[in-house]
Amino acid sequence: MPPKKKKIVNRADRGGGELVFKDDDQRYASVIRPLGDRRFQVVVDDGREAIAKLRGNFRRREVVMAGTVVLVAERFGDTGKFDVLLRYGDVHTKLLTKYGELDDLKKAKLDWQRAEDERLYGKTDSVNVDDDLVDFADDVDVDLV
């Protein structure tokens, strides 16, 4: 009987490992979509939309999906491109939110989402439903069987 394959379980998902905060040259980012070849489109906490590349030692070890919070560092001399240094699991994301570290990221992601909706669907301020459009007929008899 062949040996069973080891199941890769991320320590960040289990809440293991220590919580890492950002340094001066690092930023929090949220993944928008994967682009392939270990590259991701991210929204950085200062509001920029950028491309981030996953480090080589994360290959086949870390699962990064849309909505994942990551720690990124800007590449030296390559403005607008970032390297993903760390992926935060659900437990660490909740802790960072509790400590108020992700407030700028949430605001930046909301602003990006509004801009993206405006780009796709045109300018929409708010949805107003007029009562005149809906006709509530009081004189309709409905027989329930």
C-alpha positions, 0 to 999 in steps of 0.5 A: 500500500503506498504511503499517504500524502501529507496534507498541507495545513496552513499555520495561519489558518489554524491561528498558529504562528505569531501575529506580524504587524507591518513595518515602515516600508510594508503595507497591508493589502487585500487581494482582488483577483489572481492573475496567474504565475503567482501574481495578484491584483491587490488594493493597498491600504493607501488606496492604490491598485497594484500588482503583487507577486507571491514569493517563491517559498510560498509556492504550493504552501500558501493558498491566496484567494480573492479577499485575502489580506496580505502583507506586501512590500514595494519593490525597490526601484519598481514603483507600483509593484509589490512582493507578498511577504505574508498571508494572514489567515482568518484568526490573524485578520480578526485580530488585526481588525480588533487592533485597528490595523486594517481600518485604512485598508477597509476604507481603501477597498471600499473606495476602490469598489465604488470606483470600479462600480462607477467604471462598470455601471456608470455613475449611480448616487443611490437607488431611490424607489418611487412609490408611484412605480409600485401599484398596490391595489386594495380592491383585489380579492385573493382566494387562498385554497 
